[in-house]
Amino acid sequence: MLKKRLLLVSANRHVVPYPVYPLGLSYLYSYLQEHLSGFEIRLFDLNLETNDSLVQKLVEFKPDYTGVSFRNVDDVNFYSQESFINGYQTVLDLIKRTLKTTIIIGGSAFSIYPKVLFSFFEPDFGIQGEGEESLYELLTCLSTGSSYKKIEGLVYRNSNDIIVNKRKSFIHNPDLCFDGGMTDFYWDKSGMMNVQTKRGCPYNCIYCTYPLIEGHKVRTLDPDRIVHTLKELYTRYKVNYIFFTDSVFNISNGFNIDLAKKILQSGLQIKWGAYFSPYDLDESLLGLFRKAGLSHIEFGTESLSDSTLKNYGKHFNVDEVIRISHISNKIGIYFAHFLIIGGYGETEVTVDEGFENSKRIDNTVFFPYIGMRIYPGTRLQKLAIQDGVISAGDNLIEPAYYVAKGINYETLKERAEKTGRRWVFPDEDVATIMNRMRKRKRKGSLWHHLKK
């Protein structure tokens, strides 16, 4: 009996400040390799390949099914506002023109805009949210001729309507293995590899899409499997720097403690970084993480004004940010603060307050973004409609930002410079600097080299 063929394509080509390993696609590949029988599965990454190479792969492999993953709809940069939609359309048009194959789309971008992108791209099917079990069930149903209409997260057309099935259950122990060629490329170009330790986010930041993509319920993954993955990366590919891609690493800290202890027990000499909230951290916890390899933290701080933090839906205050920054410096962990200037509720007073409070934090880099990208399904969308920034009928595919009025944006860089701290605005060419350091074989986070 001939095997069915499945080609999984990562359509992302955005490489600023560095290319990001297509982790979601690898989780799909790993899960299907273990659970789906009767299929030959291949990966294809457009960060490594060209459109012509994709056509050649389609002609040679002749996939019965082609899954295409979309990571982002745009660069989330107020200064450039580069949309990726037309590039994705080009990829799908190439596939459709080259051969007859059942096209299934997914990824984080699609999960935010399932109906809009399904209508725009006209695939056969789509998967909203995590795709391992849903894609497995869909391929099984299509192969056996069974009904697929109750598959959770499935998006499909029924007559003239686009149906988006609700998701009620989530996977808890996804498998993960890495493609050799892709691993070599990203390790060389990015200086780190990505792994998840948990999915879901319990917080309610007004602008955030993580709950839309992964759900509010936090699912911690198997720590033994995670350590096994780290060992495989270290022994097979010589990768010794990891970035944990959780929405926020320091949730479920009981699990995090267990994971850190297992990393220590394994004897692995690895370093790692992650996204952190300044909330629910102390010196003993960070000290344990430091012993287990934590080398750098990217704090999703968003503001250094308490009133703005409240408006943004944050669950911590400036004093907590200052405290944990001091602790990080004390125990030797590099850290940066990512901020949003001019989001909902921001004023000239709170902007100045943020610049003033930045003087209380030493040995760091501040990455400010201007305004808030508005996404459907977020509280920010409702607030933006109320304030007349967007209309209720705006599908928000093209970059749309909530930018607070009454702020002198032209003086932001001048005011930032006066703080005596290092501020890196989105229009600064950091990628060139980092690429130069990558060529010197430097691994891990590189933004700490930008500090004053």
C-alpha positions as CSV (number, residue, x, y, z in Angstrom):
1,M,0.0,0.0,0.0
2,L,1.5,3.4,-1.0
3,K,2.0,5.9,1.7
4,K,0.3,9.2,1.6
5,R,2.6,12.2,1.5
6,L,2.5,15.3,3.7
7,L,4.6,18.4,3.2
8,L,4.8,20.9,6.1
9,V,5.9,24.4,5.0
10,S,7.1,27.2,7.2
11,A,6.2,30.4,5.2
12,N,8.0,32.8,7.6
13,R,10.8,34.9,6.1
14,H,11.1,37.6,8.8
15,V,14.7,37.6,10.2
16,V,14.9,40.8,12.3
17,P,16.7,40.8,14.6
18,Y,17.5,37.2,13.8
19,P,15.8,34.2,12.2
20,V,13.6,32.1,14.5
21,Y,13.4,28.3,14.3
22,P,9.9,27.2,13.2
23,L,9.1,25.5,16.5
24,G,5.4,25.0,16.0
25,L,6.0,23.1,12.8
26,S,8.6,20.9,14.5
27,Y,6.1,20.0,17.2
28,L,3.6,19.1,14.5
29,Y,6.2,17.0,12.6
30,S,7.3,15.2,15.8
31,Y,3.7,14.4,16.9
32,L,2.6,13.1,13.5
33,Q,5.8,11.1,13.0
34,E,4.9,9.2,16.2
35,H,1.2,8.9,15.9
36,L,0.2,9.0,12.2
37,S,0.8,5.8,10.3
38,G,0.8,5.3,6.6
39,F,2.3,8.8,5.9
40,E,5.6,10.1,4.6
41,I,6.2,13.5,6.1
42,R,8.7,16.2,5.0
43,L,9.6,19.7,6.3
44,F,10.3,22.7,4.1
45,D,11.4,26.1,5.5
46,L,11.4,29.2,3.4
47,N,13.9,30.9,5.6
48,L,16.4,28.4,4.1
49,E,15.0,28.0,0.7
50,T,13.6,30.0,-2.3
51,N,10.2,29.9,-4.0
52,D,11.8,28.0,-6.9
53,S,13.1,25.4,-4.4
54,L,9.5,25.0,-3.1
55,V,8.2,24.4,-6.6
56,Q,10.9,21.8,-7.2
57,K,10.1,20.1,-3.8
58,L,6.4,20.0,-4.8
59,V,7.2,18.5,-8.2
60,E,9.5,15.9,-6.8
61,F,7.7,14.9,-3.6
62,K,4.1,15.3,-4.9
63,P,2.4,15.7,-1.6
64,D,-1.2,14.6,-1.2
65,Y,-1.5,17.2,1.6
66,T,0.4,20.4,2.1
67,G,0.4,22.2,5.5
68,V,1.5,25.9,5.5
69,S,2.3,27.7,8.7
70,F,2.1,31.5,9.1
71,R,4.0,32.9,12.1
72,N,3.1,36.7,11.9
73,V,0.9,38.9,9.8
74,D,3.4,41.8,10.0
75,D,6.6,43.0,11.7
76,V,4.8,44.7,14.7
77,N,6.9,47.8,14.2
78,F,5.1,51.1,14.1
79,Y,8.0,52.7,12.2
80,S,8.0,50.3,9.2
81,Q,4.6,48.5,9.4
82,E,5.6,45.8,7.0
83,S,2.8,43.3,6.1
84,F,3.6,39.7,5.2
85,I,0.2,38.8,3.8
86,N,1.1,39.3,0.1
87,G,4.2,37.1,0.6
88,Y,2.1,34.4,2.1
89,Q,-0.3,34.7,-0.8
90,T,2.6,34.2,-3.3
91,V,3.5,31.0,-1.5
92,L,0.0,29.6,-1.7
93,D,-0.4,30.6,-5.3
94,L,2.8,28.8,-6.1
95,I,1.5,25.6,-4.5
96,K,-1.9,25.8,-6.2
97,R,-0.3,26.4,-9.6
98,T,2.2,23.6,-9.3
99,L,0.1,20.6,-8.4
100,K,-3.2,19.4,-7.0
101,T,-2.8,19.0,-3.3
102,T,-5.1,19.5,-0.2
103,I,-3.9,22.7,1.4
104,I,-4.2,23.1,5.2
105,I,-3.1,26.4,6.8
106,G,-2.3,27.2,10.4
107,G,0.2,28.9,12.7
108,S,-0.1,31.8,15.1
109,A,-1.1,34.4,12.5
110,F,-3.9,32.2,11.2
111,S,-5.1,31.5,14.7
112,I,-5.6,35.2,15.3
113,Y,-7.5,35.8,12.0
114,P,-9.0,32.4,11.1
115,K,-12.0,33.6,9.1
116,V,-10.3,36.5,7.5
117,L,-7.3,34.6,6.3
118,F,-9.3,31.5,5.3
119,S,-11.4,33.8,3.1
120,F,-8.4,35.6,1.8
121,F,-6.2,32.5,1.0
122,E,-8.9,30.0,0.1
123,P,-7.2,26.8,1.4
124,D,-9.1,23.6,1.8
125,F,-8.8,23.6,5.6
126,G,-7.3,25.5,8.4
127,I,-6.3,24.7,12.0
128,Q,-6.8,27.4,14.7
129,G,-4.6,27.1,17.8
130,E,-2.3,24.2,18.6
131,G,-2.4,21.8,15.7
132,E,-1.0,18.4,16.7
133,E,-4.1,16.5,17.6
134,S,-6.4,18.5,15.2
135,L,-4.2,17.9,12.2
136,Y,-3.8,14.2,13.1
137,E,-7.5,13.8,13.3
138,L,-8.1,15.7,10.0
139,L,-5.6,13.7,8.1
140,T,-7.0,10.5,9.5
141,C,-10.6,11.5,8.6
142,L,-9.6,12.5,5.0
143,S,-7.7,9.3,4.5
144,T,-10.6,7.1,5.7
145,G,-13.4,9.2,4.3
146,S,-14.8,9.9,7.8
147,S,-16.5,13.1,8.9
148,Y,-14.2,15.9,10.0
149,K,-16.8,18.4,11.0
150,K,-16.4,17.9,14.8
151,I,-12.6,18.3,15.0
152,E,-11.7,21.0,17.5
153,G,-10.0,24.0,16.1
154,L,-10.8,23.0,12.5
155,V,-11.7,25.7,10.0
156,Y,-13.5,24.8,6.9
157,R,-16.1,26.0,4.4
158,N,-19.7,24.7,4.6
159,S,-21.6,26.0,1.6
160,N,-21.1,29.7,1.7
161,D,-20.1,29.9,5.4
162,I,-16.7,29.5,7.0
163,I,-16.9,27.4,10.1
164,V,-14.5,27.7,13.0
165,N,-14.9,24.9,15.5
166,K,-14.3,25.8,19.1
167,R,-11.5,24.3,21.0
168,K,-12.3,22.7,24.4
169,S,-9.3,20.4,25.0
170,F,-5.5,20.9,24.7
171,I,-2.5,18.6,24.4
172,H,-0.3,18.2,27.4
173,N,2.7,16.2,26.3
174,P,3.7,17.2,22.7
175,D,6.7,15.5,21.3
176,L,9.6,17.5,19.9
177,C,12.5,16.5,17.6
178,F,14.7,18.7,15.4
179,D,15.6,18.6,11.7
180,G,19.4,18.5,11.3
181,G,19.7,20.9,8.4
182,M,17.3,23.4,9.9
183,T,19.0,23.1,13.3
184,D,22.4,23.8,11.9
185,F,21.1,26.9,10.1
186,Y,19.3,28.4,13.1
187,W,22.1,27.6,15.5
188,D,24.5,29.4,13.2
189,K,22.3,32.4,12.4
190,S,20.4,32.8,15.7
191,G,22.8,31.6,18.3
192,M,20.1,29.7,20.2
193,M,17.4,27.1,19.7
194,N,13.8,27.3,20.9
195,V,11.9,24.9,23.2
196,Q,8.6,25.2,25.1
197,T,8.1,24.3,28.7
198,K,4.4,25.3,29.0
199,R,1.5,26.6,26.9
200,G,-1.2,29.0,27.7
201,C,-1.3,32.3,29.6
202,P,-3.5,33.2,32.6
203,Y,-3.0,37.0,32.4
204,N,-5.2,39.6,30.8
205,C,-3.0,42.2,29.2
206,I,-5.3,44.3,27.0
207,Y,-3.3,43.8,23.8
208,C,-2.0,40.3,24.0
209,T,-2.9,37.4,21.6
210,Y,-1.4,34.5,23.5
211,P,-4.7,33.6,25.2
212,L,-6.3,33.6,21.7
213,I,-3.6,31.3,20.3
214,E,-2.9,29.0,23.3
215,G,-5.8,29.6,25.7
216,H,-5.8,30.9,29.2
217,K,-5.3,27.6,30.9
218,V,-1.6,26.9,31.6
219,R,-0.4,23.4,30.6
220,T,3.1,22.5,31.8
221,L,4.9,20.0,29.6
222,D,6.7,16.9,30.9
223,P,10.0,18.1,32.5
224,D,11.7,14.8,31.7
225,R,10.9,15.1,28.1
226,I,12.1,18.7,28.1
227,V,15.5,17.6,29.6
228,H,15.6,14.8,27.0
229,T,15.2,17.3,24.2
230,L,17.9,19.5,25.7
231,K,20.3,16.5,25.9
232,E,19.5,15.7,22.3
233,L,20.3,19.2,21.2
234,Y,23.5,19.3,23.2
235,T,24.9,15.9,22.2
236,R,23.7,15.6,18.6
237,Y,24.0,19.2,17.4
238,K,26.4,20.8,20.0
239,V,23.7,23.4,20.9
240,N,24.3,24.8,24.4
241,Y,22.1,27.9,24.4
242,I,18.3,27.6,24.6
243,F,15.4,30.1,24.6
244,F,12.3,28.9,26.3
245,T,9.4,30.4,24.2
246,D,6.7,30.3,26.9
247,S,4.4,33.3,26.9
248,V,5.7,33.9,30.4
249,F,8.3,31.5,31.9
250,N,7.7,32.3,35.6
251,I,4.2,31.0,35.9
252,S,3.7,27.6,37.6
253,N,6.8,28.1,39.6
254,G,6.5,24.7,41.3
255,F,6.9,23.2,37.9
256,N,9.8,25.6,37.0
257,I,11.6,24.6,40.2
258,D,11.2,20.9,39.3
259,L,12.5,21.6,35.8
260,A,15.5,23.5,37.0
261,K,16.4,20.8,39.5
262,K,16.2,18.1,36.7
263,I,18.5,20.2,34.5
264,L,21.0,20.4,37.3
265,Q,20.7,16.7,38.0
266,S,21.3,16.0,34.3
267,G,24.7,17.6,34.4
268,L,24.0,19.5,31.2
269,Q,26.3,22.5,30.7
270,I,23.7,24.7,28.9
271,K,22.7,28.3,29.1
272,W,19.2,29.6,28.5
273,G,16.9,32.6,28.5
274,A,13.2,33.2,28.5
275,Y,10.4,35.8,28.6
276,F,9.7,36.7,32.3
277,S,7.2,38.8,34.1
278,P,8.6,40.9,36.9
279,Y,5.9,39.4,39.1
280,D,6.2,36.5,41.6
281,L,10.0,36.3,41.6
282,D,12.6,36.4,44.4
283,E,16.3,35.9,44.9
284,S,16.2,32.3,45.9
285,L,14.1,31.3,42.8
286,L,16.2,33.3,40.4
287,G,19.3,31.9,42.1
288,L,18.1,28.4,41.4
289,F,17.4,29.2,37.8
290,R,20.9,30.8,37.5
291,K,22.5,27.6,38.8
292,A,20.4,25.6,36.2
293,G,21.8,27.8,33.4
294,L,19.6,30.9,33.2
295,S,21.8,33.5,31.5
296,H,19.4,36.2,30.2
297,I,15.9,37.5,30.9
298,E,13.6,39.4,28.6
299,F,11.1,41.2,30.9
300,G,7.7,42.0,29.4
301,T,7.6,45.1,31.6
302,E,5.7,47.4,29.1
303,S,5.8,50.5,31.3
304,L,7.6,52.1,34.2
305,S,4.5,54.0,35.3
306,D,2.1,52.4,37.7
307,S,-1.0,54.1,36.2
308,T,0.0,53.0,32.7
309,L,0.7,49.4,33.9
310,K,-2.8,49.4,35.3
311,N,-4.2,50.7,32.0
312,Y,-2.3,48.0,30.1
313,G,-3.8,45.2,32.3
314,K,-0.5,44.3,34.0
315,H,-0.4,42.5,37.4
316,F,2.7,44.1,38.9
317,N,4.0,47.6,39.8
318,V,7.1,49.6,39.2
319,D,8.6,48.8,42.6
320,E,8.5,45.1,41.7
321,V,10.3,45.9,38.4
322,I,13.0,47.8,40.2
323,R,13.4,45.1,42.9
324,I,13.8,42.2,40.5
325,S,16.2,44.2,38.3
326,H,18.4,44.8,41.3
327,I,18.3,41.1,42.2
328,S,19.1,40.1,38.6
329,N,22.2,42.4,38.6
330,K,23.2,41.1,42.0
331,I,23.3,37.4,41.0
332,G,24.7,38.0,37.5
333,I,21.8,37.5,35.0
334,Y,21.6,39.7,32.0
335,F,18.2,41.3,31.4
336,A,16.4,43.7,29.2
337,H,13.1,45.5,29.6
338,F,10.6,45.6,26.7
339,L,8.3,48.6,26.9
340,I,5.3,50.1,25.1
341,I,5.2,53.9,24.9
342,G,2.0,55.5,23.8
343,G,-0.4,52.7,24.4
344,Y,-3.9,52.9,25.9
345,G,-4.0,55.5,28.7
346,E,-0.5,56.8,28.2
347,T,0.1,60.5,28.7
348,E,3.0,62.9,28.7
349,V,3.1,62.7,32.5
350,T,3.3,58.9,32.5
351,V,5.9,58.9,29.7
352,D,8.1,61.3,31.7
353,E,7.5,59.1,34.8
354,G,8.7,56.1,32.9
355,F,11.9,57.8,31.8
356,E,12.6,59.0,35.3
357,N,12.1,55.5,36.8
358,S,14.4,54.0,34.2
359,K,17.2,55.9,36.0
360,R,16.6,53.5,39.0
361,I,17.7,50.5,36.9
362,D,21.3,49.9,36.1
363,N,23.1,47.6,33.7
364,T,20.3,46.9,31.2
365,V,18.8,47.8,27.8
366,F,15.4,49.2,27.2
367,F,13.5,48.2,24.1
368,P,10.6,50.6,23.6
369,Y,7.8,50.0,21.0
370,I,5.6,52.9,19.9
371,G,1.9,52.3,20.3
372,M,0.0,49.1,20.6
373,R,-0.7,46.8,17.6
374,I,-4.5,46.2,17.7
375,Y,-5.5,42.6,17.2
376,P,-9.1,41.1,17.0
377,G,-10.5,39.5,20.0
378,T,-8.5,41.6,22.5
379,R,-9.8,44.1,25.0
380,L,-7.7,46.7,23.2
381,Q,-9.8,46.2,20.1
382,K,-13.0,47.1,22.1
383,L,-11.2,50.2,23.6
384,A,-10.0,51.3,20.2
385,I,-13.5,51.1,18.8
386,Q,-14.9,53.1,21.7
387,D,-12.2,55.8,21.2
388,G,-12.8,55.9,17.4
389,V,-9.3,54.7,16.5
390,I,-10.8,51.9,14.4
391,S,-14.2,50.9,13.3
392,A,-16.1,47.8,14.4
393,G,-15.9,46.4,10.8
394,D,-12.1,46.8,10.6
395,N,-10.6,43.3,10.1
396,L,-7.2,44.5,11.4
397,I,-5.2,42.5,8.9
398,E,-3.2,45.6,7.8
399,P,-1.2,47.0,10.7
400,A,-3.4,49.1,13.0
401,Y,-2.1,50.8,16.1
402,Y,-3.5,52.5,19.2
403,V,-1.2,55.5,19.6
404,A,-2.2,57.8,22.5
405,K,-2.8,61.4,21.6
406,G,-1.1,64.4,23.2
407,I,2.4,62.9,23.4
408,N,5.4,64.5,21.7
409,Y,6.7,61.4,20.0
410,E,9.4,63.4,18.1
411,T,11.2,64.1,21.4
412,L,11.2,60.5,22.7
413,K,14.7,59.6,21.7
414,E,16.1,62.9,23.1
415,R,14.3,62.3,26.4
416,A,15.5,58.7,26.5
417,E,19.1,59.8,25.9
418,K,19.0,62.2,28.9
419,T,18.3,59.2,31.3
420,G,21.8,58.0,30.8
421,R,20.5,54.5,30.0
422,R,20.6,52.5,26.8
423,W,17.4,52.8,24.8
424,V,17.1,50.9,21.5
425,F,14.1,52.2,19.4
426,P,12.6,49.9,16.7
427,D,14.1,52.0,13.9
428,E,17.7,51.4,15.1
429,D,19.6,48.9,13.0
430,V,20.4,46.3,15.7
431,A,20.2,43.4,13.3
432,T,23.4,44.4,11.5
433,I,25.3,44.7,14.8
434,M,24.1,41.3,15.9
435,N,24.8,39.6,12.6
436,R,28.4,40.9,12.8
437,M,28.7,39.4,16.3
438,R,27.2,36.1,15.1
439,K,29.9,35.8,12.4
440,R,32.3,35.8,15.3
441,K,30.5,32.7,16.6
442,R,29.0,34.4,19.6
443,K,25.9,32.5,20.9
444,G,22.9,33.3,23.0
445,S,21.5,36.8,23.6
446,L,23.6,39.6,22.2
447,W,21.7,42.7,23.2
448,H,23.6,42.9,26.5
449,H,26.6,44.0,24.3
450,L,24.5,47.1,23.5
451,K,24.5,48.4,27.1
452,K,26.2,51.6,28.0
